[in-house]
């Protein structure tokens, strides 16, 4: 049988993986800066004029440290959005390749690549399930990398903490938390930073698995088609 249709449907992953890793590094660094600002606020203590939001629609003038936190917090939010876009772009590519390698439709339909992160309850397991399915198709018989569970556990910790990724309050509210008890904020930030670091290992592991399977691994069969992929997939290296 001719495997050219399958060959044409494979997508390069190297460039997308590098972008995802770079964005994860930026996001981790940004949240480390957020944590540092929060710690500095806690150590400096609340000004004698009280909290920035003084109730009744009244806000006092911010200190230089509080202004710096506003800037850093905005940058962290922007890098998080950038990280989400690049990570999902990479995820789409490796998911499409996994479908070709496995020769069967994936367990989760395409919309779940996005919806799986935001649909309540489902967002507790669907994204990890997508990653697990990609790994099984890309590296059959191999053990799931431990980084996947670390990444997902830390992501959930940061998401569900109520003081980090999904926190809906204003920057002034976070400043108030930092003055009153900074420990929950720092714990949530540590979870987000850990998730970013673990995410780098997840991206590298799944990308390497697909490269090995299609670029330098032994012959294998997909959907009954004998595939001598080793010499016919330079495009997958990106």
C-alpha positions in Angstrom: 0.0 0.0 0.0 1.1 3.6 -0.7 1.8 5.6 2.5 2.3 8.9 0.8 -1.0 10.4 2.1 0.2 9.6 5.6 3.6 11.1 4.9 2.0 14.3 3.6 -0.2 14.6 6.7 2.7 14.6 9.1 3.5 18.1 10.4 6.9 19.5 11.5 7.2 19.8 15.3 10.7 21.2 15.9 9.8 24.9 15.5 6.6 24.6 17.4 8.4 22.8 20.2 11.1 25.5 20.4 8.5 28.3 20.6 6.5 26.4 23.3 9.7 25.9 25.4 10.7 29.5 25.0 7.2 30.7 26.0 7.2 28.4 29.0 10.6 29.8 30.1 9.2 33.3 29.8 6.1 32.5 31.8 8.1 30.8 34.5 10.4 33.8 34.8 7.5 36.2 34.8 5.7 34.4 37.7 9.0 34.2 39.6 9.1 38.0 39.2 5.6 38.2 40.5 6.5 36.1 43.5 9.5 38.3 44.2 7.4 41.4 44.1 4.8 39.9 46.5 7.6 38.9 48.9 9.0 42.4 48.8 5.6 43.8 49.5 5.2 41.5 52.5 8.6 42.4 53.9 8.1 46.1 53.4 4.8 46.0 55.4 1.6 47.9 54.8 2.0 51.7 54.5 0.6 53.8 57.3 -2.1 55.0 54.8 -3.5 51.5 54.6 -4.5 49.3 51.7 -4.6 50.7 48.1 -8.3 50.0 47.9 -9.7 51.8 50.9 -13.4 51.0 50.2 -16.2 53.1 49.1 -14.6 53.6 45.7 -11.6 55.4 47.2 -8.1 54.5 46.2 -4.9 56.0 47.7 -1.8 56.8 45.6 0.3 53.7 45.1 3.8 53.4 46.4 6.6 52.7 43.9 6.7 49.1 45.0 3.0 48.7 44.4 3.3 50.4 41.0 6.1 47.9 40.1 3.8 45.0 41.1 1.1 46.3 38.8 3.5 46.3 35.9 5.0 42.9 36.7 1.6 41.4 37.2 0.4 42.7 33.8 3.5 41.3 32.1 3.0 37.9 33.7 -0.6 37.8 32.4 0.6 38.7 28.9 3.3 36.0 29.0 0.7 33.5 30.2 -1.5 34.2 27.3 1.5 33.9 24.9 2.4 30.6 26.5 -1.1 29.3 26.1 -1.1 30.1 22.4 2.3 28.6 21.7 1.7 25.5 23.8 -1.7 24.8 22.0 0.0 25.3 18.6 2.5 22.7 19.5 -0.2 20.4 21.0 -2.2 20.5 17.8 0.8 19.5 15.8 1.9 16.5 17.9 -1.8 15.4 18.3 -2.2 15.4 14.5 1.0 13.4 14.1 0.0 11.0 16.8 -3.3 10.4 14.9 -1.3 9.5 11.8 1.2 7.3 13.7 -1.6 5.5 15.5 -3.8 5.1 12.4 -7.0 5.8 14.4 -9.0 8.8 15.4 -7.9 10.2 18.8 -10.0 9.7 21.9 -10.8 13.4 22.3 -12.1 15.3 19.3 -10.4 18.4 18.0 -12.5 21.0 20.0 -11.3 19.4 23.2 -7.8 20.6 22.6 -9.2 24.1 23.5 -12.4 23.3 25.4 -10.6 20.8 27.7 -8.9 23.7 29.5 -12.0 25.7 30.2 -15.0 23.4 30.6 -15.6 22.9 34.3 -14.9 19.5 35.7 -13.6 18.2 32.3 -10.6 20.6 32.7 -9.5 18.4 35.6 -8.4 15.6 33.4 -9.0 16.2 29.6 -5.7 18.1 28.8 -3.7 15.4 30.6 -5.6 12.7 28.8 -4.8 14.3 25.4 -1.1 14.3 26.4 -1.2 10.7 27.5 -2.9 9.6 24.2 -0.2 11.5 22.2 2.5 9.7 24.1 1.0 6.3 23.7 0.7 6.8 19.9 4.2 8.3 19.6 6.0 5.9 21.9 4.0 2.7 22.1 4.9 0.4 25.0 7.1 3.1 26.7 6.4 4.4 30.1 4.7 7.8 30.5 7.3 10.4 31.4 7.1 11.4 35.0 7.2 15.0 34.0 3.6 14.7 32.7 2.2 13.9 36.1 4.3 16.6 37.8 3.2 19.2 35.1 -0.4 18.3 35.5 -0.4 18.2 39.3 1.3 21.5 39.6 -0.9 23.1 37.0 -4.0 22.0 38.9 -2.5 23.3 42.2 -1.9 26.7 40.6 -5.3 26.8 38.9 -7.3 25.7 41.9 -5.4 27.7 44.6 -7.7 30.7 44.2 -4.7 33.1 44.4 -2.9 32.6 41.1 -3.8 31.6 37.5 -7.6 31.7 37.9 -7.7 34.6 40.4 -10.3 37.1 39.3 -9.5 39.9 41.8 -7.6 43.1 40.9 -3.9 43.7 41.4 -4.8 45.8 44.4 -6.5 42.8 45.9 -3.4 40.8 45.5 -1.3 43.5 47.1 -3.7 43.4 50.1 -3.2 39.6 50.3 0.6 40.1 50.2 0.5 42.6 53.1 -1.9 40.3 55.2 -0.5 36.8 54.5 1.8 36.3 51.5 2.3 32.5 52.0 -0.7 31.3 50.0 0.4 33.6 47.1 4.0 32.3 47.2 2.7 28.7 47.3 0.5 29.3 44.3 3.3 31.1 42.4 5.7 28.2 43.1 3.1 25.7 41.7 2.8 27.8 38.5 6.6 28.1 38.1 6.9 24.3 38.7 4.2 23.6 36.1 6.1 25.8 33.6 9.4 23.9 34.2 7.7 20.5 34.1 5.9 21.6 30.9 9.3 22.2 29.2 10.2 18.5 29.9 6.8 17.4 28.6 7.2 19.3 25.4 10.7 17.9 24.9 9.8 14.4 25.8 6.8 14.1 23.4 8.7 15.9 20.6 11.6 13.6 21.0 9.4 10.6 21.0 7.8 11.6 17.6 11.2 12.4 16.1 12.6 9.1 17.2 9.6 7.1 15.9 9.6 8.9 12.6 13.1 10.0 12.1 15.6 7.5 13.5 13.7 4.6 14.9 13.1 1.2 13.5 10.6 0.2 10.9 7.0 0.1 12.1 3.5 -0.3 10.7 0.7 2.2 10.8 -2.8 1.0 9.7 -1.3 -1.9 7.9 1.2 0.2 5.9 4.8 -0.8 6.1 6.7 2.4 6.9 10.4 3.0 6.3 10.1 6.3 7.9 13.7 6.8 8.9 14.8 8.2 5.6 11.6 9.8 4.5 10.7 12.3 7.2 13.2 15.2 7.3 10.3 17.6 7.5 9.2 16.3 11.0 12.4 17.7 12.4 11.1 21.2 11.8 
